[in-house]
């Protein structure tokens, strides 16, 4: 009996050591993920561009500690600002690494290449040489021109921009086929120019917003998304982003998010 007791005691001790090691490893992983989260957030713009004719807002909510969504604002000169929203396939650390790579390449190319379409083509070329994992990213990048009141953009498989005109109506946005970056040597890229008169609103987003699910597995959907934007149209751009995502969260309830969420709003004064 004593020998059996000693065996059981030793087993309990070994189990305890294993459990402690697992706890320590988990805490170490959580700390590493927190560091990764801070690094990833550091890739995002730390402040919005300053322009008396434009009001910028943005929110990003990763599904986990880190994610594959990103946005960027790039000051090109006093009157032109680059705006980008991207969504990397997959989630977690691999997506976060690919997101950081894409965002960095985009920022560099945007400052030395005039055409948004050429910017995306060059980012794609560079990604293909660094992408043994076979990941890809949908991306929309465009140039807001304060003097011309236009948004000239290129779209690589990403969601269409949303435009509300000064009368509170949704504008039809033209489109052509666009393919994600990181997969093809010469992806199809949709290039368009939007007129943005004073008092209009431009919204860019990732699919995590309309694709949010509630506990009945119902989609938040584009209709609810547009209604949420419309209900906040008189608010500053940052408040629009915050309130729309709060509306989405209320719809989702206690259901865990299954995707990263990013929302960018620009009001033209």
C-alpha positions as CSV (number, residue, x, y, z in Angstrom):
1,X,0.0,0.0,0.0
2,X,2.8,2.4,0.9
3,X,4.6,1.7,-2.4
4,X,1.3,2.4,-4.3
5,X,0.8,5.6,-2.3
6,X,4.3,6.7,-3.3
7,X,3.6,5.9,-6.9
8,X,0.4,7.9,-6.8
9,X,2.2,10.8,-5.0
10,X,4.9,10.8,-7.6
11,X,2.4,10.8,-10.4
12,X,0.5,13.7,-8.8
13,X,3.8,15.6,-8.4
14,X,4.7,15.0,-12.1
15,X,1.2,16.1,-13.2
16,X,1.5,19.3,-11.1
17,X,4.9,20.1,-12.6
18,X,3.5,19.5,-16.1
19,X,0.6,21.8,-15.3
20,X,2.9,24.5,-13.9
21,X,5.1,24.3,-17.1
22,X,2.0,24.6,-19.2
23,X,0.8,27.6,-17.3
24,X,4.3,29.2,-17.6
25,X,4.3,28.5,-21.4
26,X,0.8,29.9,-21.8
27,X,1.8,33.1,-19.9
28,X,4.9,33.4,-22.1
29,X,2.8,33.0,-25.2
30,X,0.3,35.6,-24.0
31,X,3.1,38.1,-23.3
32,X,4.6,37.4,-26.8
33,X,1.2,38.0,-28.4
34,X,0.8,41.2,-26.5
35,X,4.2,42.4,-27.8
36,X,3.2,41.3,-31.3
37,X,-0.1,43.2,-30.9
38,X,1.7,46.4,-29.9
39,X,4.1,46.1,-32.8
40,X,1.3,45.6,-35.2
41,X,-0.7,48.6,-33.9
42,X,2.6,50.5,-34.3
43,X,2.4,49.8,-38.1
44,X,-0.9,51.6,-38.3
45,X,-1.1,55.4,-38.5
46,X,-0.6,57.1,-35.1
47,X,-2.5,60.2,-36.1
48,X,-4.8,61.3,-38.9
49,X,-3.7,63.7,-41.7
50,X,-4.4,67.3,-41.0
51,X,-6.4,69.0,-43.8
52,X,-9.1,71.7,-43.3
53,X,-11.3,70.2,-46.0
54,X,-11.2,66.6,-44.8
55,X,-12.2,64.8,-41.6
56,X,-10.7,61.4,-41.1
57,X,-11.8,58.5,-38.9
58,X,-10.8,54.9,-38.5
59,X,-11.3,51.8,-36.2
60,X,-9.7,48.4,-36.4
61,X,-10.7,45.4,-34.2
62,X,-8.7,42.2,-34.6
63,X,-10.5,39.0,-34.0
64,X,-7.7,37.8,-31.8
65,X,-4.6,39.5,-30.2
66,X,-3.3,40.1,-33.7
67,X,-4.9,40.1,-37.1
68,X,-4.6,40.6,-40.9
69,X,-6.6,43.8,-41.4
70,X,-4.9,47.2,-41.8
71,X,-5.6,50.7,-42.9
72,X,-3.3,53.6,-43.7
73,X,-3.3,57.4,-44.4
74,X,-0.3,58.7,-46.3
75,X,0.3,62.4,-46.8
76,X,1.6,62.8,-50.3
77,X,1.5,66.7,-50.3
78,X,-0.6,69.5,-49.0
79,X,-3.6,68.6,-51.1
80,X,-3.3,64.8,-51.7
81,X,-3.6,62.0,-49.3
82,X,-3.3,58.3,-49.9
83,X,-5.9,56.1,-48.2
84,X,-5.7,52.3,-48.0
85,X,-7.6,49.4,-46.5
86,X,-6.4,45.8,-46.7
87,X,-7.5,42.3,-45.6
88,X,-5.0,39.4,-45.5
89,X,-6.3,35.9,-45.8
90,X,-6.3,33.8,-42.6
91,X,-6.0,35.1,-39.1
92,X,-3.5,35.3,-36.2
93,X,0.2,35.6,-36.3
94,X,0.9,34.6,-40.0
95,X,-1.8,37.0,-41.2
96,X,-0.3,39.8,-38.9
97,X,3.2,39.2,-40.4
98,X,1.9,39.4,-44.0
99,X,-0.2,42.4,-43.1
100,X,2.9,44.3,-41.7
101,X,4.9,43.4,-44.8
102,X,2.1,44.5,-47.2
103,X,1.5,47.8,-45.3
104,X,5.2,48.6,-45.3
105,X,5.6,47.9,-49.0
106,X,2.4,50.0,-49.8
107,X,3.6,53.0,-47.8
108,X,7.0,53.0,-49.6
109,X,5.5,52.6,-53.1
110,X,2.8,55.2,-52.5
111,X,5.4,57.8,-51.9
112,X,7.3,57.2,-55.1
113,X,4.6,56.1,-57.6
114,X,1.8,58.4,-58.9
115,X,-0.8,55.9,-60.1
116,X,-2.7,53.9,-57.5
117,X,-2.9,51.0,-60.0
118,X,0.9,51.0,-60.5
119,X,1.3,51.1,-56.7
120,X,-0.7,47.9,-56.3
121,X,1.1,46.3,-59.3
122,X,4.5,46.9,-57.7
123,X,3.4,45.8,-54.2
124,X,2.1,42.6,-55.9
125,X,5.4,42.0,-57.6
126,X,7.3,42.4,-54.4
127,X,4.9,40.2,-52.4
128,X,5.3,37.4,-54.9
129,X,9.0,37.2,-54.1
130,X,8.4,37.0,-50.4
131,X,5.4,34.7,-50.2
132,X,6.3,31.0,-49.9
133,X,3.4,30.6,-47.5
134,X,1.0,31.3,-50.4
135,X,-0.9,34.0,-48.6
136,X,-2.8,36.8,-50.3
137,X,-4.4,40.2,-49.5
138,X,-7.3,42.1,-50.8
139,X,-6.5,45.8,-51.0
140,X,-7.9,49.1,-51.9
141,X,-5.6,52.1,-52.3
142,X,-6.6,55.5,-53.6
143,X,-5.6,59.2,-53.6
144,X,-7.9,61.8,-52.1
145,X,-7.4,65.1,-53.9
146,X,-8.6,68.1,-51.9
147,X,-8.4,70.5,-54.9
148,X,-10.2,68.3,-57.3
149,X,-12.6,66.8,-54.8
150,X,-11.9,63.3,-56.2
151,X,-10.9,59.9,-55.0
152,X,-8.8,58.0,-57.6
153,X,-8.4,54.5,-56.4
154,X,-7.3,51.0,-57.4
155,X,-9.0,47.9,-56.0
156,X,-7.4,44.4,-55.8
157,X,-10.3,42.1,-54.9
158,X,-11.4,44.3,-52.1
159,X,-14.9,45.5,-51.1
160,X,-16.2,48.5,-53.1
161,X,-16.1,51.9,-51.4
162,X,-19.3,53.4,-50.1
163,X,-20.1,57.0,-51.0
164,X,-22.9,59.1,-49.6
165,X,-23.6,62.3,-51.5
166,X,-24.4,65.7,-49.9
167,X,-28.1,64.8,-50.1
168,X,-27.7,61.7,-47.9
169,X,-28.2,59.3,-50.9
170,X,-25.9,56.4,-51.8
171,X,-23.9,56.8,-55.0
172,X,-23.6,54.0,-57.5
173,X,-19.9,53.0,-57.6
174,X,-18.6,51.7,-60.9
175,X,-16.6,48.5,-60.8
176,X,-14.5,46.1,-62.9
177,X,-12.9,42.8,-61.9
178,X,-10.2,43.0,-59.3
179,X,-8.0,40.2,-58.0
180,X,-6.1,39.9,-54.7
181,X,-2.4,40.6,-54.5
182,X,0.1,37.8,-53.8
183,X,-1.3,35.2,-56.1
184,X,-0.9,36.2,-59.8
185,X,2.0,37.7,-61.8
186,X,-0.4,40.3,-63.3
187,X,-3.6,40.4,-61.3
188,X,-6.7,42.3,-62.6
189,X,-7.0,45.6,-60.8
190,X,-10.1,47.7,-60.8
191,X,-9.3,51.4,-61.2
192,X,-11.9,54.1,-60.7
193,X,-12.3,57.8,-59.9
194,X,-15.1,59.1,-57.7
195,X,-16.3,62.7,-57.4
196,X,-16.6,63.8,-53.8
197,X,-18.3,67.2,-53.5
198,X,-18.4,69.1,-50.2
199,X,-20.6,67.4,-47.5
200,X,-20.2,63.9,-49.0
201,X,-18.9,60.9,-47.1
202,X,-16.5,58.1,-48.2
203,X,-16.4,54.8,-46.3
204,X,-13.9,52.0,-46.8
205,X,-14.1,48.7,-44.8
206,X,-13.2,45.0,-44.6
207,X,-15.7,42.3,-45.0
208,X,-15.7,41.5,-41.3
209,X,-18.2,44.4,-40.8
210,X,-21.2,43.2,-43.1
211,X,-20.3,39.5,-42.5
212,X,-20.6,39.7,-38.7
213,X,-22.9,37.0,-37.4
214,X,-25.3,36.9,-34.5
215,X,-26.1,33.7,-32.4
216,X,-28.8,32.7,-35.0
217,X,-26.1,32.8,-37.6
218,X,-27.7,35.8,-39.3
219,X,-25.5,38.2,-41.2
220,X,-25.3,41.9,-40.1
221,X,-25.4,42.5,-43.9
222,X,-24.9,45.5,-46.1
223,X,-28.4,46.9,-45.5
224,X,-27.8,47.1,-41.8
225,X,-24.4,48.5,-42.4
226,X,-25.6,51.3,-44.6
227,X,-28.4,52.1,-42.2
228,X,-25.9,52.4,-39.4
229,X,-23.8,54.7,-41.4
230,X,-26.8,56.8,-42.4
231,X,-27.9,57.1,-38.8
232,X,-24.6,58.7,-37.9
233,X,-24.0,60.8,-41.0
234,X,-24.0,64.1,-39.1
235,X,-21.3,63.0,-36.7
236,X,-17.5,63.5,-37.1
237,X,-15.8,60.8,-39.1
238,X,-14.3,59.1,-36.0
239,X,-17.6,59.0,-34.2
240,X,-19.2,57.4,-37.3
241,X,-16.7,54.6,-37.2
242,X,-17.1,54.1,-33.4
243,X,-20.9,54.1,-33.5
244,X,-21.2,51.9,-36.6
245,X,-19.0,49.2,-34.9
246,X,-21.0,49.5,-31.7
247,X,-24.2,48.9,-33.7
248,X,-22.5,45.8,-35.3
249,X,-21.5,44.6,-31.9
250,X,-25.0,45.0,-30.5
251,X,-26.3,43.0,-33.5
252,X,-23.7,40.2,-32.8
253,X,-24.5,40.1,-29.1
254,X,-22.3,37.6,-27.2
255,X,-21.3,35.7,-30.3
256,X,-17.5,35.6,-30.7
257,X,-16.2,37.5,-33.8
258,X,-15.0,35.2,-36.6
259,X,-13.1,37.9,-38.5
260,X,-11.1,41.1,-38.1
261,X,-13.0,44.3,-38.6
262,X,-11.8,47.6,-40.1
263,X,-13.7,50.8,-40.9
264,X,-12.4,54.0,-42.4
265,X,-14.5,57.1,-42.9
266,X,-13.7,60.4,-44.6
267,X,-16.0,63.4,-44.6
268,X,-15.5,66.1,-47.2
269,X,-16.1,69.5,-45.7
